[in-house]
Amino acid sequence: MIDVSCILINYNTSQYTIDCIKSIIDNTQNSISYEIVVIDNASRFEDYSILKTQVDELNAKQVKLIRSKLNVGFGAGNMLGVQYAEPCKYYAFINNDTLQVSENCLYHLKAFMDQTTDAGVCSPQMLDEHKKFRVTIDHFSSIQREILRRPLLETLFPSTYLNRKKTYDKPTKVHYVQGSFMFIDAKDFDDIGGFDTNLFLYYEESDVSRRLLKQKNKFTYLIPDLEYIHYKSASIKKNIHIKIEQKIALLYYIKKHFGWLHHKILIVYYSIRYFFTSIIKPSYWKLFYIFLIGAPLSKSLKQRQKINQH
């Protein structure tokens, strides 16, 4: 059994992926055994060819490259990586648009998890490309978070809703960390069934942390003295379809964890909100329509993917 299986997803961003792989290799010493499993999520064949050529040139025995013919999204892409992973003690789900900053980061994350029996997930502090602080933690989604908003909750209930923009100086229990770097106990992750593959792009990390807490009584920690750079969604271009995907995922998450009533309340809230928003921004009529029909998973981008034969 190896210590860590690092799982990366490439989607039309091969240069980011190569830089990420090199960063992991350069910053990981022989004090830990690891592998890097790269899932190409049905990228354009040209991008995949570049990636394969450069991976071959690395000639690194610990790197595996697997090509999926279908873009299965974030959670399912990582689950595909899990299926190709060697038996391991920890999974490190790492976005391909990240770079390791802290030396021997994987070793130190492993050491923390080994010593912290109630830890199910941990993450270093995220930085932007200029090595400036970037928000890494967040609160579980709920009616109160969506309607009252984060700043008010942080002000009224600071012990429950930690200040996301604060710089912490010691390992801190949080609701969840960003999915760009999640270091997870493999047994706990496997026991809860891993990522929910109904979620295509959003809320996977929140869902996993919530299930680890509820099913295994395992917490998520921020490790602020370790750091990584995240270029932030290099493979995702923001548009109205991505906004729709976010809301579909949110409503699925709310119904899954809080039930029918909470789901319906948010449907009504967002229907009213986006009706008035659409009057000013006509492109939002598409978003309003999604809430009008109940934001079903059948409208997810997952249902619009085509099989790539190359």
C-alpha positions in Angstrom: 0.0 0.0 0.0 1.3 3.5 -0.9 0.9 6.6 1.2 -0.9 8.9 -1.2 -2.6 8.7 -4.6 -2.8 12.1 -6.2 -5.7 12.4 -8.6 -5.8 15.2 -11.2 -8.3 15.9 -14.0 -7.3 17.4 -17.3 -9.9 19.2 -19.5 -8.4 21.1 -22.4 -5.7 22.6 -20.2 -2.7 20.3 -20.8 0.0 22.8 -19.9 -1.5 23.5 -16.5 -1.7 19.7 -15.9 2.0 19.2 -16.9 3.1 22.1 -14.6 1.0 20.7 -11.8 2.5 17.2 -12.2 6.1 18.6 -12.2 5.2 20.7 -9.2 4.1 17.7 -7.2 7.2 15.7 -8.2 9.6 18.5 -7.5 8.1 19.2 -4.0 7.7 15.6 -2.8 10.7 13.9 -1.3 11.4 10.2 -0.9 10.0 10.3 2.7 6.6 9.4 1.2 5.4 6.9 -1.3 2.9 8.3 -3.9 1.5 8.2 -7.4 -0.2 10.7 -9.7 -3.3 9.5 -11.6 -4.3 11.9 -14.4 -7.8 11.5 -15.9 -8.2 13.3 -19.2 -11.9 14.2 -19.2 -12.6 13.9 -23.0 -10.4 16.9 -23.9 -9.9 17.8 -27.5 -7.7 15.2 -29.1 -5.0 17.8 -29.7 -4.8 18.8 -26.1 -4.7 15.1 -25.0 -1.9 14.4 -27.5 0.2 17.3 -26.0 -0.4 16.0 -22.5 0.4 12.4 -23.4 3.6 13.4 -25.2 4.8 15.5 -22.3 3.9 12.8 -19.7 5.8 10.2 -21.7 8.8 12.6 -21.8 8.7 12.9 -18.0 9.4 9.2 -17.9 8.1 9.2 -14.3 6.9 5.7 -13.3 4.6 7.1 -10.6 2.5 9.0 -13.2 -0.5 7.3 -14.9 -2.5 8.9 -17.7 -6.0 7.6 -18.4 -8.2 9.0 -21.1 -12.0 9.1 -20.7 -14.1 9.2 -23.8 -16.8 11.1 -22.0 -16.6 14.3 -19.9 -18.1 13.0 -16.7 -17.5 16.1 -14.6 -15.5 16.8 -11.5 -16.8 14.2 -9.0 -17.1 11.3 -11.5 -13.8 12.2 -13.0 -12.1 11.9 -9.6 -14.0 8.6 -9.0 -12.6 7.3 -12.2 -9.2 8.2 -10.9 -9.9 6.3 -7.7 -10.7 3.2 -9.7 -7.2 3.4 -11.3 -5.4 4.3 -8.0 -3.2 1.8 -6.2 -4.3 0.8 -2.7 -3.4 3.8 -0.6 -3.8 5.4 2.8 -4.8 8.8 1.5 -6.3 10.4 -1.6 -5.1 13.9 -2.7 -7.7 15.3 -5.1 -5.8 18.2 -6.7 -7.0 20.6 -9.4 -4.7 20.6 -12.4 -4.5 24.4 -12.3 -2.6 24.4 -9.0 1.1 24.5 -8.0 2.7 23.2 -4.8 4.3 25.9 -2.8 5.2 24.3 0.6 8.1 21.9 0.4 7.1 18.2 0.9 3.5 19.3 1.3 2.1 15.8 0.9 4.3 14.4 3.6 3.2 17.2 6.1 -0.5 16.6 5.2 0.0 12.9 5.8 1.7 13.6 9.1 -1.2 15.8 10.3 -3.8 13.2 9.3 -1.8 10.4 11.0 -1.8 12.4 14.2 -5.3 13.7 14.1 -7.8 10.9 14.7 -10.9 12.9 14.0 -9.7 14.3 10.7 -11.3 13.1 7.5 -10.2 15.8 5.2 -7.6 18.6 5.3 -6.2 21.2 2.9 -3.4 23.7 2.7 -4.1 27.4 2.5 -4.9 28.5 -1.1 -3.1 31.4 -2.7 -3.7 33.2 -6.0 -1.1 33.3 -8.8 0.6 36.2 -7.1 0.9 34.3 -3.8 -1.7 36.4 -2.1 -4.4 35.0 0.3 -7.4 33.4 -1.4 -10.5 32.2 0.5 -10.1 28.4 1.1 -12.9 27.6 3.5 -16.7 27.9 3.3 -19.9 27.1 5.1 -22.2 24.3 4.3 -25.0 25.4 2.0 -28.4 25.8 3.6 -31.4 28.0 3.4 -29.9 30.5 5.9 -26.7 30.7 3.9 -28.5 31.3 0.6 -31.0 33.8 2.0 -29.2 35.6 4.9 -25.8 35.3 3.1 -22.4 34.6 4.5 -21.3 37.9 6.0 -24.4 38.2 8.2 -24.1 34.6 9.5 -20.4 35.2 10.3 -21.4 38.3 12.3 -24.3 36.7 14.1 -22.9 33.2 14.7 -19.1 33.5 14.6 -18.4 30.2 16.3 -20.5 28.2 13.8 -19.8 30.3 10.7 -16.1 31.0 10.8 -14.8 34.1 9.0 -13.8 32.9 5.6 -11.5 35.8 4.9 -9.5 35.6 8.1 -5.9 34.4 8.1 -5.6 31.5 10.6 -2.4 30.6 12.4 -3.1 27.0 13.4 -5.0 23.9 12.1 -8.7 24.8 12.2 -11.9 22.8 12.0 -14.1 24.2 9.2 -17.3 23.1 7.4 -15.4 22.3 4.2 -12.5 23.3 2.0 -12.3 24.1 -1.7 -12.2 21.1 -4.0 -9.0 22.4 -5.6 -6.9 20.5 -3.0 -8.5 17.9 -0.7 -6.4 15.5 1.2 -8.7 12.7 2.4 -8.5 9.5 4.4 -9.0 6.8 1.8 -10.8 4.4 4.0 -13.3 7.0 5.2 -13.8 8.2 1.6 -14.4 4.7 0.4 -16.8 3.9 3.3 -19.1 6.8 2.4 -19.0 5.9 -1.3 -16.8 8.8 -2.5 -18.1 11.7 -4.5 -21.7 11.9 -5.5 -21.6 11.5 -9.3 -25.0 13.2 -9.7 -23.1 16.4 -9.1 -21.3 17.4 -12.3 -19.3 20.5 -11.4 -20.3 22.0 -8.1 -20.8 21.2 -4.4 -19.0 17.9 -4.5 -16.5 18.9 -1.8 -19.3 20.3 0.5 -21.3 17.1 0.0 -18.3 14.9 0.9 -17.3 16.8 4.0 -20.9 16.8 5.2 -21.3 13.1 4.7 -17.9 12.4 6.4 -19.1 14.4 9.4 -22.6 12.8 9.6 -21.6 9.2 8.8 -18.1 8.9 10.2 -17.9 11.8 12.7 -14.8 13.0 10.8 -14.0 16.7 10.5 -12.5 18.9 7.8 -9.4 20.9 8.7 -7.6 23.9 7.2 -3.8 23.7 7.6 -2.7 27.3 7.2 1.0 26.9 7.5 1.0 24.8 4.2 0.2 26.6 1.0 -0.6 26.1 -2.7 -1.3 28.3 -5.7 -4.6 28.0 -7.5 -5.1 29.7 -10.8 -8.9 29.3 -10.3 -11.1 27.4 -12.8 -8.7 27.6 -15.8 -10.8 25.1 -17.7 -14.2 26.6 -16.8 -15.4 29.7 -18.6 -18.1 31.6 -16.7 -21.4 32.1 -18.5 -25.1 31.7 -18.0 -24.9 27.9 -18.5 -22.3 27.6 -15.7 -24.6 29.7 -13.4 -27.4 27.3 -14.2 -25.2 24.3 -13.4 -24.3 25.9 -10.0 -27.9 26.3 -9.1 -29.0 22.9 -10.2 -26.2 21.4 -8.1 -27.2 23.6 -5.1 -30.9 22.6 -5.2 -29.9 18.9 -5.5 -27.6 19.3 -2.5 -30.3 21.0 -0.4 -32.9 18.4 -1.2 -30.5 15.6 -0.5 -29.4 16.9 2.9 -32.4 18.9 4.1 -35.4 17.5 2.4 -38.4 18.5 0.3 -39.5 21.6 2.2 -36.1 23.3 2.2 -35.8 22.6 -1.5 -39.2 24.1 -2.3 -38.5 27.2 -0.2 -35.3 27.9 -2.1 -37.1 27.3 -5.4 -39.6 30.0 -4.5 -37.0 32.3 -3.2 -34.8 32.1 -6.4 -37.8 32.2 -8.7 -38.8 35.6 -7.3 -35.2 36.8 -7.1 -34.3 35.9 -10.7 -37.7 37.1 -12.1 -36.7 40.6 -11.1 -33.1 40.2 -12.0 -34.1 39.0 -15.5 -35.9 42.3 -16.1 -32.6 44.1 -15.9 -30.4 41.3 -17.3 -32.4 39.5 -20.0 -29.8 36.6 -20.2 -31.1 35.6 -16.7 -34.4 34.5 -18.1 -32.9 31.1 -18.7 -32.0 30.9 -15.1 -35.4 32.0 -14.0 -36.9 29.3 -16.2 -34.8 26.6 -14.6 -36.2 27.5 -11.2 -39.7 27.7 -12.6 -39.5 24.0 -13.6 -37.8 22.9 -10.3 -34.1 23.0 -11.3 -34.1 19.2 -12.2 -30.9 17.2 -12.7 -32.1 16.5 -16.2 -31.1 20.0 -17.2 -27.5 19.5 -15.9 -24.6 19.9 -18.4 -23.9 16.3 -17.5 -26.8 15.3 -19.8 -25.4 17.2 -22.7 -22.0 15.5 -23.0 -21.1 13.5 -26.1 -18.8 10.5 -26.3 -15.4 11.4 -27.9 -14.3 8.6 -30.2 -10.7 9.9 -30.5 
